[in-house]
Amino acid sequence: MAHAEKRTYDKRARKWRYRGRYKLPNGRWGSVSRDDNGQPFYTERAAEDYAHGLEVDVRRKQFINPRDGRITVGEWAEKWLSSIDVGPLSEKEYRLRLRNQILPEWGSVAVGDLSPTAIAAWEKQLRRRISKNYADGVMSVFRTMLDDAVTEKIRSDNPVATRKSGRRGKYKPKPKDEKVIATPRQVLLIARNGLQMYGLNEYALVLTSAYTGLRIGELAGVHRSQLELSDSGRGARIRAEQQSQYVDGEFTEIPAKYDSGRGLIIPPFLAALLKQLLDSRPTSEWVFTAPKGGRLLRSGDWYSGPWRFMVEGRPERPAKPRVGYRPGVRPVLGVQGLVPHGLRHSHKVWLDEDGHPRVAVEERMGHALQGVEGTYSHTTLPMELKIAETLQSRWEQSLKPVLDWREFGPVPLPDPPVAN
């Protein structure tokens, strides 16, 4: 039965300290000398009552040993990282978020001492100095890590508030969808900019992403053997079975995101374009390559350089020794801020606008329908052929110039010379 014991005399407080004794789930005696707020017990009654509460938790199988909560956030983070099963890039990103944001602030704090109010104040400061998306990612890692701490009974609750929690604060309306969506005509203009600046590979990459909905990483991992460009009645197809990523300094092929490897029907124009691309480099193992023929890598430099130029234009460069002349490229109007992943979003919008069955659309996107609909709905060959037909129609319509609307903006001016 729970009881209290006199321990030491606190000279500063001029009081005796007590500890509570209670039976652990394994039958042994446990002890506790501080309450939930970290304050010592200065009365026998306080220590006994707290120990009695812990024994009640043991009987109800809700017991969390206070000593387990003394593990620091840094120590728990190392154990947690070794237990999760995620892709190499996801694990790398988790480690970066922990190392750069979470551990400098909380690494030495005991998990049991984490306060919801303190974390909320820190999150408020965090969102003032980093972008919203990055802050969301940091808090997501922190929340998930402490969810697992709750599961391991290191503490009883998660102090990191969920986005749907009813925490007090000023009302913030749900932000509107700001995802930039491109029309087939705008995609064609972006691809033509890529053709002019970087060649056939960029032209085909943009169009293939837009007309298949495949991610750039998935396209980078497509081998020549994964193309079926001859139509034998089932349509030409591209198989996306893996994605190519740059992990720990070398190229690695990992399974497609969410294990969504799939074969996709493609419209006739795209099959012809991909055949032209393969014929231009018959010895290449991969369909899409780097500018000099090596493995395709799409890093931050490509997003901030070539991709941005294809969308937003690029000023001309006057002729210089050993550099030469570089013509300017005009921006495509109406898609400012479009990111490469926006091509995938655009593809989904096109399929929805054309009224294709939801099961066929979601399967093409690599998603799984949930519930009864996912159990009883199935994609058929006529559904796939209809998708290829409407995509071909959109392509043919995109070849027609829009005479009553400006498609291009002016060529950007070069940056002024820097004064010495």
C-alpha positions in Angstrom: 0.0 0.0 0.0 1.2 3.5 -0.8 2.9 5.4 2.1 5.3 8.2 2.7 8.8 8.3 4.2 10.7 11.2 5.8 14.0 11.8 3.8 16.2 14.9 4.3 15.9 18.4 5.8 15.8 21.3 3.4 17.9 24.0 5.0 16.8 26.7 2.5 13.1 26.0 3.0 13.5 25.0 6.6 11.3 22.0 6.1 11.6 18.2 6.0 11.3 16.6 2.6 9.2 13.4 2.1 9.0 10.8 -0.7 6.1 8.6 -1.6 6.5 4.8 -2.0 4.2 2.8 -4.2 4.0 -0.7 -5.9 5.2 -0.9 -9.5 3.5 -3.1 -12.1 6.3 -5.7 -11.5 5.6 -5.9 -7.8 8.6 -3.9 -6.7 8.5 -0.7 -4.7 8.9 2.6 -6.6 9.6 6.0 -5.1 8.7 9.6 -6.1 10.0 12.7 -4.5 8.5 15.5 -6.6 5.1 16.3 -8.0 4.1 17.0 -11.6 5.4 20.5 -11.4 8.8 19.4 -10.1 8.2 20.6 -6.6 9.4 18.5 -3.6 7.0 17.1 -1.1 7.1 19.0 2.2 4.4 17.1 4.0 3.9 13.4 4.6 0.3 13.7 3.4 1.3 15.2 0.0 3.8 12.5 -0.7 1.4 9.7 0.3 -1.5 11.1 -1.7 0.7 11.4 -4.8 2.0 7.8 -4.4 -1.5 6.5 -3.9 -2.5 8.1 -7.2 0.3 6.3 -9.0 -0.9 3.0 -7.5 -4.4 3.7 -8.9 -2.8 4.2 -12.3 -1.0 0.9 -12.0 -4.3 -0.9 -11.2 -6.0 0.8 -14.2 -3.0 0.0 -16.4 -2.5 3.7 -17.0 0.7 4.0 -15.1 3.6 6.1 -16.4 6.8 5.9 -14.4 7.9 9.5 -13.6 11.5 8.4 -13.9 11.0 7.5 -17.6 10.1 11.1 -18.3 13.5 12.2 -17.2 15.0 11.1 -20.5 16.0 14.2 -22.4 14.5 15.2 -25.8 18.0 14.7 -27.4 18.3 11.2 -26.0 14.7 10.3 -27.0 15.3 11.8 -30.5 18.2 9.4 -31.1 16.2 6.4 -30.0 13.2 7.5 -32.1 15.2 8.0 -35.3 16.6 4.5 -35.0 13.1 3.1 -34.8 11.3 4.8 -37.7 11.0 3.2 -41.1 10.9 5.9 -43.7 12.7 6.7 -47.0 16.3 7.9 -46.9 15.4 11.4 -47.9 12.6 11.6 -45.3 15.0 10.4 -42.6 17.6 13.0 -43.7 15.0 15.7 -43.6 13.9 14.6 -40.1 17.4 14.7 -38.8 18.0 18.2 -40.3 14.8 19.6 -38.7 15.8 18.1 -35.3 19.4 19.3 -35.5 18.7 22.8 -36.8 15.5 23.8 -35.0 14.3 21.4 -32.3 17.3 20.1 -30.4 19.1 23.5 -30.0 16.0 24.7 -28.0 14.8 21.5 -26.4 17.6 18.9 -26.6 18.6 19.1 -22.9 15.0 19.3 -21.5 13.5 16.2 -20.0 10.6 14.9 -22.1 8.4 14.8 -19.0 9.1 18.5 -18.4 7.9 19.8 -21.8 5.2 22.3 -21.4 2.4 23.0 -23.9 2.6 26.7 -23.2 6.3 26.9 -23.6 6.2 25.0 -26.8 3.4 27.2 -28.1 5.5 30.3 -27.4 8.5 28.8 -29.1 6.4 27.8 -32.2 5.2 31.4 -32.4 8.8 32.7 -32.5 9.8 30.0 -34.9 7.1 31.0 -37.5 8.3 34.5 -37.4 11.8 33.6 -38.7 11.2 30.7 -41.1 8.7 30.0 -43.8 5.3 28.6 -43.1 5.9 25.3 -44.9 9.2 24.7 -43.1 7.7 25.6 -39.8 4.8 23.1 -40.4 7.4 20.4 -41.2 9.4 21.1 -38.0 6.3 21.0 -35.8 5.1 17.8 -37.6 8.4 16.0 -36.7 8.2 17.3 -33.1 4.6 16.2 -32.8 5.2 12.8 -34.3 8.2 12.1 -32.1 6.3 13.0 -29.0 3.3 10.9 -30.1 5.6 8.0 -30.0 6.8 9.0 -26.6 3.2 8.9 -25.4 2.9 5.4 -26.9 6.0 4.3 -25.1 4.5 5.7 -21.9 7.3 8.2 -21.4 4.7 10.8 -20.7 0.9 10.8 -20.7 0.1 13.5 -23.2 1.6 15.2 -26.2 2.5 18.9 -25.4 2.7 19.8 -29.1 -0.7 21.0 -30.1 -2.3 19.6 -33.3 -3.4 22.0 -36.0 -7.1 21.3 -35.2 -6.7 21.9 -31.4 -8.9 24.5 -29.8 -6.0 26.6 -28.4 -6.9 30.2 -27.7 -5.8 32.9 -30.1 -7.0 35.3 -32.8 -9.2 33.8 -35.5 -7.3 32.8 -38.6 -9.5 31.9 -41.6 -8.5 28.8 -43.6 -6.1 30.0 -46.3 -7.3 29.8 -49.8 -5.8 27.3 -52.2 -2.9 29.2 -53.7 -1.6 26.3 -55.9 -0.8 27.6 -59.3 -2.4 25.5 -62.1 -1.3 25.6 -65.7 -3.4 25.0 -68.8 -2.2 22.7 -71.6 -1.3 25.8 -73.6 0.8 27.3 -70.8 2.5 24.0 -70.3 3.4 23.9 -74.0 4.9 27.4 -73.8 7.0 26.5 -70.7 8.2 23.4 -72.5 9.1 25.4 -75.6 11.2 27.8 -73.4 12.9 24.7 -72.1 13.5 23.5 -75.6 15.0 26.8 -76.7 17.3 27.1 -73.6 18.3 23.5 -72.8 17.2 21.2 -75.5 14.9 18.3 -76.2 15.3 16.6 -72.8 13.7 19.6 -70.9 11.0 19.9 -73.5 10.0 16.2 -73.1 10.4 16.3 -69.3 7.9 19.1 -68.9 5.3 17.6 -71.2 5.7 14.1 -69.8 5.2 15.3 -66.2 2.1 17.4 -67.2 0.5 14.6 -69.3 1.2 11.7 -66.9 1.1 13.4 -63.5 4.4 11.7 -62.5 6.7 13.4 -60.1 10.1 14.6 -61.3 11.9 12.0 -59.1 9.8 9.3 -60.7 10.6 10.4 -64.2 14.3 10.5 -63.3 14.1 6.8 -62.4 12.4 5.6 -65.7 14.6 3.2 -67.7 14.3 2.7 -71.5 12.9 -0.7 -70.8 10.0 0.8 -68.9 8.5 2.4 -72.1 6.0 0.6 -74.3 5.7 3.1 -77.2 4.0 0.8 -79.7 0.2 0.7 -79.5 -1.1 -2.8 -79.7 -4.6 -2.0 -78.8 -4.0 -1.2 -75.2 -2.3 2.2 -75.8 1.3 3.2 -75.4 2.5 3.2 -71.8 5.1 4.3 -69.4 5.9 2.3 -66.2 7.0 4.2 -63.1 8.3 1.6 -60.7 10.9 3.6 -58.7 12.2 7.1 -58.2 15.7 8.3 -58.5 17.1 10.2 -55.5 20.5 11.6 -54.6 21.2 10.0 -51.2 24.5 10.4 -49.2 26.4 11.7 -52.2 25.3 9.1 -54.7 22.3 8.2 -56.9 19.9 5.7 -55.4 16.8 4.2 -56.8 14.1 3.7 -54.1 10.5 2.5 -54.5 8.0 5.0 -55.8 6.4 7.2 -53.1 3.8 5.3 -51.0 4.8 2.2 -53.0 2.7 3.6 -55.9 4.6 2.0 -58.8 2.2 1.9 -61.7 1.9 1.7 -65.5 0.3 4.7 -67.2 -1.3 5.0 -70.6 0.1 8.0 -72.6 -1.4 9.9 -75.5 0.0 9.3 -79.1 1.8 12.6 -79.3 3.8 11.9 -76.1 4.7 8.4 -77.3 6.1 9.9 -80.5 8.0 12.5 -78.5 9.5 10.0 -76.2 10.6 7.8 -79.2 12.3 10.9 -80.7 14.1 11.5 -77.3 15.3 7.9 -77.1 16.5 7.9 -80.8 18.5 11.1 -80.0 20.7 9.1 -77.5 20.5 5.4 -78.3 23.1 4.3 -75.7 21.5 6.0 -72.7 20.0 3.6 -70.1 17.6 6.2 -68.8 14.8 8.1 -70.6 15.6 11.5 -69.0 19.2 12.5 -68.4 21.3 15.4 -67.3 22.5 17.9 -69.9 25.7 15.8 -70.6 23.9 12.5 -70.6 24.4 11.3 -67.0 21.9 10.6 -64.3 19.2 13.2 -64.0 19.4 15.2 -60.8 16.8 17.9 -60.0 18.1 19.8 -57.0 17.5 23.3 -55.6 19.8 24.7 -58.2 17.5 23.5 -61.0 14.4 24.8 -59.3 15.9 28.3 -58.8 17.7 28.4 -62.2 16.5 26.5 -65.3 12.9 25.9 -64.1 12.4 29.5 -63.0 13.8 30.7 -66.3 11.4 28.5 -68.3 8.4 29.9 -66.4 9.5 33.5 -65.7 11.8 34.2 -68.6 15.5 35.1 -68.8 17.2 38.2 -70.0 19.6 38.0 -73.0 23.3 38.0 -72.4 25.4 40.1 -74.7 28.3 38.4 -76.6 31.4 38.1 -74.5 34.8 36.4 -75.0 34.5 32.6 -74.3 30.9 33.1 -73.3 29.1 34.1 -76.4 25.6 35.5 -76.9 22.6 34.1 -75.1 19.1 35.1 -76.4 16.5 36.2 -73.9 13.4 34.1 -73.2 10.0 35.7 -72.5 8.0 34.7 -69.4 4.8 32.7 -69.7 1.9 34.8 -68.4 -0.5 33.5 -65.8 1.7 30.9 -64.1 4.0 33.1 -62.1 5.1 31.0 -59.1 4.4 27.7 -60.7 6.6 24.9 -59.3 7.4 21.6 -61.0 5.0 19.7 -58.8 2.3 22.1 -60.1 2.4 20.1 -63.3 1.2 17.1 -61.4 -1.6 19.2 -59.8 -2.5 20.5 -63.3 -2.8 17.0 -64.6 -5.2 16.0 -61.9 -7.3 19.1 -62.6 -7.5 18.3 -66.4 -8.7 14.7 -65.6 -11.4 16.1 -63.3 -12.5 18.7 -65.8 -12.9 15.9 -68.4 -15.1 14.0 -66.1 -13.2 10.7 -65.8 -14.2 8.2 -63.2 -12.6 8.9 -59.8 -11.1 5.4 -59.5 -9.3 5.8 -62.7 -8.0 9.3 -61.9 -6.8 8.3 -58.4 -5.1 5.2 -59.6 -3.3 7.2 -62.3 -2.1 9.7 -59.6 -0.8 6.8 -57.5 -3.5 7.2 -54.8 -5.6 4.5 -53.2 -9.3 5.0 -52.7 -10.5 4.4 -49.2 -13.5 2.6 -47.9 -16.3 0.9 -49.8 -15.5 2.9 -53.0 -12.0 1.6 -53.0 -13.1 -2.0 -52.5 -15.7 -2.1 -55.3 -14.4 0.4 -57.9 -12.0 -0.8 -60.5 -10.2 0.8 -63.5 -10.9 -0.8 -66.9 -9.1 -0.5 -70.2 -11.9 1.6 -71.8 -11.4 4.1 -69.0 -7.7 4.3 -69.6 -8.1 4.7 -73.4 -10.6 7.5 -72.8 -8.1 9.3 -70.7 -5.5 9.0 -73.5 -8.1 10.3 -75.9 -8.9 13.4 -73.9 -5.3 14.1 -73.2 -4.5 13.9 -76.9 -7.4 16.3 -77.6 -6.0 18.8 -75.0 -2.6 18.6 -76.7 -4.0 19.3 -80.1 -6.0 22.2 -78.8 -2.9 23.6 -77.1 -1.1 23.9 -80.4 -3.5 26.6 -81.5 -2.4 30.1 -80.5 -4.8 32.2 -78.3 -5.1 35.4 -80.4 -7.2 37.3 -77.9 -4.9 36.9 -75.0 -1.3 37.8 -74.4 0.6 34.6 -73.8 4.1 36.1 -73.2 5.4 39.0 -71.2 8.4 41.1 -72.3 11.9 39.7 -72.1 13.3 40.5 -68.7 16.0 43.2 -68.5 19.4 42.1 -67.4 20.6 43.1 -64.0 22.4 46.4 -63.9 26.2 46.2 -63.6 27.6 46.4 -60.1 29.5 49.6 -59.5 33.1 49.1 -58.4 
